Each structure stands twice: as C-alpha cells, then as structure tokens.
Amino acid sequence: MRSVARAATTTDAFNAIAEPRRRQILDVLARGERPVNDLVSELGLAQPQVSKHLRVLREVGAVDVRDEGRMRVYRLNGAALRPIHDWVKDFERTWSERFEQLDAVLDDLQQEEDDDR
Amino acid sequence: MTGSATASVTLPADDQIMIVREFDAPRELVFRAWTEPDLVRQWWHAGRGEMTVCEIDLRPGGSWRYVMVTPDGTEVAFHGEYREVAPGERIVQTEIYDPFPDAAAVDTLEFEDLDGRTRVTMLVQHRLKEHRDAHVESGMEDGLQDALDLLEGVAQSLV
C-alpha cells in the first residue's frame, strides 16, 4: 500500500538501472570491485561509453569509486539499490497478504453455496 | 484454507508491475469477492487495519474509493474510476493514492477460468512512464526484471 508513495523516492535509481548496459556493469560489479579498464574489456565497449554509464550510476549512488594509484576502481553500492528491491517486495508482500485474506473469503462463499444446495 | 501459491510479481516493463495469483474457487465467486463492497472489506486490508470506506460503483465511468485505518490511526486511501467492466472477466480502472493525486496508475484485471479454479492477473501501468520516456532511446525494452533478479541477490547480501 505504501508502494506508490515509495516510488517517488526511487525513480532516480530506477532510471539508472533501466539501461541494459548499466545493468551489465552492476552485474559485473556484483562479483567484486573492478578498475575501469576491466569493465571496458568485459563489456566490449569504448572507454568513454563505459565512463558515461558509470557517471550515471555514481550520480544515484549505485556505485562508489576510489583511486588506487592511477586507477579508478569501482564497486557496487547495494544500499542505494535497496529501495527498488524493497519497493517491489513491499508491493508483493501486501498483495500476498491480501490474497490470503481473499482465500478465506472465497472459502466462506463456497461454503454458503454448498449450504444452499 | 486452500494453501494457494504466493503471488508472483514481475516487472514486464520499467513502468509496469504484474501480479498473478491462482485461487481455488470458481471465477464468478472470485469476481464477486473482488467487486462487492461487503466482501472486499473482508480482505483488502491485508490484515493491517480496518476498511472504513469501501465504495464501488461498478460501471464504466463509475468511481471507487477504499479507505483503511491502521491500528496507529494512519489513514490509507485510494480511489479511481472504472474504465471497462466485463462482469466475471475483466476490469480496467484508474488508481490514485490520495497523497499523490497527480500520479494515477491504470490497473487491468483479468479473471481467467481454469476449470473451476481462477487465475487473476493484475497489470499495473505505473506513473513511471514519464521517466521511461526520457530513456526511450537507450533500449530498456528488457524492462526491469533482470535488474530485479540481480537486486534480489544484492539485497540478500545486505541483510
């Protein structure tokens, strides 16, 4: 029930992960932190494109970056993505609980019908 | 209790959310339970409060309004309008959560007869569309399902 209210605060993260290449980056980073060069070779994209996607992901906090010598190393920040997961799970939980109540209502209705027969 | 499976929730597109659930009851009964106020009052609260308002004017152009009050006094109110009503089969309605009056979703409900059982499919077309439009060139036609699967793992690692 609160799911609609939550959507307003998660749309940025929704936007960021709506793009398949960015999801691919998150997928790679989910296995551990990576320097930009690794991401470039794993994704088979040009460095400027990868950097562009990483910038979007950084803006919503989905990834963090640190400097290691001359390398920029990226890692996933799952906490920033958690609102999306929670939003969907909350929706799912609410409806599952409603449906359990509905099962009981339907049992009663069927009982009434059987009694009328 | 019938012990039906839990609801399946998927994201067919980035602005849609779909719930599918089967019920161990004939379609007419499921439709009644979904559309008669006395029956809706018994389940829509999901065990989280009491429904104080349940108004259903089930015809195209007719309106509906549900209000629930939780034990701590919080009022949760939704309303909308029916766009299509095919008794026993299908309902298309708008859905507005009162605190966000500009954010109407459109729900499409299908009631499918499975030889005595009933499958209900509810597709919520969300207001995230305006955000999707900004991304329409970037190929997110895959929807968010992949991301959701990924996040499932990510969120578990955060516990």
Interface residues (C-beta under 8 A of the other chain):
Chain A: M1 R2 V4 A5 A7 A8 T11 F14 N15 I17 A18 E19 P20 R23 L26 D27 A30 L76 G78 A79 L81 R82 I84 H85 D86 V88 K89 F91 E92 T94 W95 S96 E97 R98 F99 E100 Q101 L102 D103 A104 V105 L106 D107 L109 Q110 E113
Chain B: M1 T2 S4 T6 A7 V9 L11 D14 I17 I19 R21 F23 D24 A25 L29 V30 R32 A33 W34 L39 Q42 W43 W44 H45 A46 G47 R48 M68 V76 F78 Y97 P99 F100 A103 A105 M122 H126 R127 L128 H131 R132 A134 H135 S138 G139 M140 D142 L144 D146 A147 L148 L150 L151 E152 G153 V154 A155 S157 L158
